[in-house]
């Protein structure tokens, strides 16, 4: 039986209404055709951005595993006198603990063993572990009072990426791709790269860059370190580009027949993604070929920058993607989960990430791209002031700490050279200017010209948004 005739036998009431002129599939296919018709920006929703954006794109440097704010940014010199003493119950205030420290009879205070100094005209504090970030102190907006609801890695990462602790919601990159589309029709709007540090690496699920209930064309495209950057990018041996073009034309014709019958938005997605894949056969190899970068670039990004798949190499690729109009670029660097032997492991992580992170700021700035590129650096939560396990003169570990932690932003319309928020003397509770994850999301959207309360998608009878029913724009950090 003809597959289309067979499909007609299974037409349901829902399919009947979808076949009307207002069917979502027809709208999706129409937007695809509009994108092919011309214009620099492709895809996206009508009427967006809602107002003039300060940032055109985002580079999100996600430090997976939770960097210790106490050993990097949140200088607490008074803790030296409390070393080894039990953290007062009045500070802990009954906070729920992970299963890794709930059994401890005491909670010995562990001051950082790393010296801090002030840098730049801003006078921001930086640990000796991050001397390169200290060099760009006056370009950074350091937020010390992020806090989150989740206390374990997977729900915390899911919350950070999707605005919800349970899986199933669209990631932020997917929301941005859905709302704003891409500036380059030959590259995905949302690209993800993952690098591995030397420390303990928590599991990282693909749903962190998934599309949730949005059409799947908005999910992040993961670039690999070895072989083809994207799976099946190259043609098989003996199968040349003209043959692939003919094959895709015939396949598109069949898919369009199904689309006219069923109006399934995923069919429109399939058509669009096949065409994107064909164009990427030319655009991606050129993008990922670093052979024409001058030696000065690799010197700026550090000794790992010539290693494919390293954090440093991915930072160079992120800059190249920003130049080519990729809307949302996300780097995940794993290995920050330092429950034990933190001094040794955090040194290694910083050697891999400090110089490339700072170099990205410098590189974009000297190319005139920092003003309209928002860079975000940070993990899913912070680390406790008390030591997990035995505290010695040179060694300690830290458990998860969601009550306060540090991130930084640069470029894209944020105020440079400022620190926002203060924590208490133990970097355990927020003293002033708290900022929750939904606030961060709302502010990032605002910088992109999007009113976070108006970018919604109807699913199962409800209009959802990235910030759910929460979120406020933190205007104190917006220039």
Secondary structure as the mmCIF struct_conf table of DSSP 4:
data_model
#
loop_
_struct_conf.conf_type_id
_struct_conf.id
_struct_conf.beg_label_comp_id
_struct_conf.beg_label_asym_id
_struct_conf.beg_label_seq_id
_struct_conf.end_label_comp_id
_struct_conf.end_label_asym_id
_struct_conf.end_label_seq_id
HELX_RH_AL_P HELX_RH_AL_P1 UNK A 3 UNK A 8
TURN_TY1_P TURN_TY1_P1 UNK A 9 UNK A 10
HELX_RH_AL_P HELX_RH_AL_P2 UNK A 13 UNK A 18
TURN_TY1_P TURN_TY1_P2 UNK A 19 UNK A 19
BEND BEND1 UNK A 20 UNK A 20
TURN_TY1_P TURN_TY1_P3 UNK A 21 UNK A 22
HELX_RH_AL_P HELX_RH_AL_P3 UNK A 24 UNK A 37
BEND BEND2 UNK A 40 UNK A 41
STRN STRN1 UNK A 42 UNK A 42
BEND BEND3 UNK A 43 UNK A 43
TURN_TY1_P TURN_TY1_P4 UNK A 46 UNK A 47
BEND BEND4 UNK A 49 UNK A 51
BEND BEND5 UNK A 54 UNK A 54
BEND BEND6 UNK A 56 UNK A 56
STRN STRN2 UNK A 57 UNK A 64
TURN_TY1_P TURN_TY1_P5 UNK A 65 UNK A 65
HELX_RH_AL_P HELX_RH_AL_P4 UNK A 69 UNK A 72
TURN_TY1_P TURN_TY1_P6 UNK A 73 UNK A 73
HELX_RH_3T_P HELX_RH_3T_P1 UNK A 77 UNK A 82
TURN_TY1_P TURN_TY1_P7 UNK A 83 UNK A 84
BEND BEND7 UNK A 85 UNK A 85
STRN STRN3 UNK A 86 UNK A 86
HELX_LH_PP_P HELX_LH_PP_P1 UNK A 87 UNK A 88
HELX_RH_AL_P HELX_RH_AL_P5 UNK A 89 UNK A 92
TURN_TY1_P TURN_TY1_P8 UNK A 93 UNK A 94
TURN_TY1_P TURN_TY1_P9 UNK A 99 UNK A 103
BEND BEND8 UNK A 105 UNK A 105
STRN STRN4 UNK A 108 UNK A 109
BEND BEND9 UNK A 113 UNK A 114
STRN STRN5 UNK A 116 UNK A 119
TURN_TY1_P TURN_TY1_P10 UNK A 120 UNK A 123
STRN STRN6 UNK A 124 UNK A 127
HELX_RH_3T_P HELX_RH_3T_P2 UNK A 128 UNK A 130
HELX_RH_AL_P HELX_RH_AL_P6 UNK A 131 UNK A 135
TURN_TY1_P TURN_TY1_P11 UNK A 136 UNK A 136
HELX_RH_3T_P HELX_RH_3T_P3 UNK A 137 UNK A 139
STRN STRN7 UNK A 140 UNK A 147
BEND BEND10 UNK A 149 UNK A 149
BEND BEND11 UNK A 152 UNK A 152
HELX_RH_AL_P HELX_RH_AL_P7 UNK A 153 UNK A 162
BEND BEND12 UNK A 163 UNK A 166
TURN_TY1_P TURN_TY1_P12 UNK A 167 UNK A 168
BEND BEND13 UNK A 169 UNK A 169
HELX_LH_PP_P HELX_LH_PP_P2 UNK A 170 UNK A 171
HELX_RH_AL_P HELX_RH_AL_P8 UNK A 172 UNK A 180
STRN STRN8 UNK A 182 UNK A 182
BEND BEND14 UNK A 183 UNK A 183
TURN_TY1_P TURN_TY1_P13 UNK A 185 UNK A 186
BEND BEND15 UNK A 187 UNK A 187
BEND BEND16 UNK A 189 UNK A 189
STRN STRN9 UNK A 190 UNK A 196
BEND BEND17 UNK A 198 UNK A 199
HELX_RH_3T_P HELX_RH_3T_P4 UNK A 206 UNK A 209
TURN_TY1_P TURN_TY1_P14 UNK A 212 UNK A 213
BEND BEND18 UNK A 214 UNK A 214
HELX_RH_3T_P HELX_RH_3T_P5 UNK A 216 UNK A 218
BEND BEND19 UNK A 219 UNK A 219
HELX_LH_PP_P HELX_LH_PP_P3 UNK A 220 UNK A 220
STRN STRN10 UNK A 221 UNK A 223
HELX_LH_PP_P HELX_LH_PP_P4 UNK A 224 UNK A 224
BEND BEND20 UNK A 225 UNK A 230
TURN_TY1_P TURN_TY1_P15 UNK A 231 UNK A 232
BEND BEND21 UNK A 234 UNK A 234
HELX_LH_PP_P HELX_LH_PP_P5 UNK A 235 UNK A 236
TURN_TY1_P TURN_TY1_P16 UNK A 237 UNK A 238
HELX_RH_AL_P HELX_RH_AL_P9 UNK A 241 UNK A 262
HELX_RH_AL_P HELX_RH_AL_P10 UNK A 265 UNK A 288
TURN_TY1_P TURN_TY1_P17 UNK A 291 UNK A 292
BEND BEND22 UNK A 293 UNK A 293
HELX_RH_AL_P HELX_RH_AL_P11 UNK A 295 UNK A 301
TURN_TY1_P TURN_TY1_P18 UNK A 303 UNK A 306
BEND BEND23 UNK A 307 UNK A 307
TURN_TY1_P TURN_TY1_P19 UNK A 308 UNK A 309
BEND BEND24 UNK A 310 UNK A 310
HELX_RH_AL_P HELX_RH_AL_P12 UNK A 311 UNK A 323
TURN_TY1_P TURN_TY1_P20 UNK A 324 UNK A 325
BEND BEND25 UNK A 327 UNK A 327
STRN STRN11 UNK A 328 UNK A 334
BEND BEND26 UNK A 339 UNK A 341
HELX_RH_AL_P HELX_RH_AL_P13 UNK A 342 UNK A 366
TURN_TY1_P TURN_TY1_P21 UNK A 367 UNK A 368
HELX_RH_3T_P HELX_RH_3T_P6 UNK A 370 UNK A 372
STRN STRN12 UNK A 373 UNK A 378
BEND BEND27 UNK A 380 UNK A 381
STRN STRN13 UNK A 382 UNK A 387
BEND BEND28 UNK A 388 UNK A 389
BEND BEND29 UNK A 393 UNK A 394
STRN STRN14 UNK A 398 UNK A 401
BEND BEND30 UNK A 403 UNK A 403
STRN STRN15 UNK A 405 UNK A 410
BEND BEND31 UNK A 411 UNK A 411
TURN_TY1_P TURN_TY1_P22 UNK A 412 UNK A 413
STRN STRN16 UNK A 414 UNK A 414
HELX_LH_PP_P HELX_LH_PP_P6 UNK A 415 UNK A 415
BEND BEND32 UNK A 416 UNK A 417
STRN STRN17 UNK A 418 UNK A 420
STRN STRN18 UNK A 422 UNK A 423
TURN_TY1_P TURN_TY1_P23 UNK A 425 UNK A 426
BEND BEND33 UNK A 427 UNK A 429
STRN STRN19 UNK A 430 UNK A 432
STRN STRN20 UNK A 435 UNK A 436
HELX_RH_AL_P HELX_RH_AL_P14 UNK A 437 UNK A 447
TURN_TY1_P TURN_TY1_P24 UNK A 448 UNK A 449
TURN_TY1_P TURN_TY1_P25 UNK A 452 UNK A 454
STRN STRN21 UNK A 457 UNK A 459
TURN_TY1_P TURN_TY1_P26 UNK A 460 UNK A 461
STRN STRN22 UNK A 462 UNK A 464
TURN_TY1_P TURN_TY1_P27 UNK A 466 UNK A 469
HELX_RH_3T_P HELX_RH_3T_P7 UNK A 475 UNK A 477
STRN STRN23 UNK A 478 UNK A 478
#
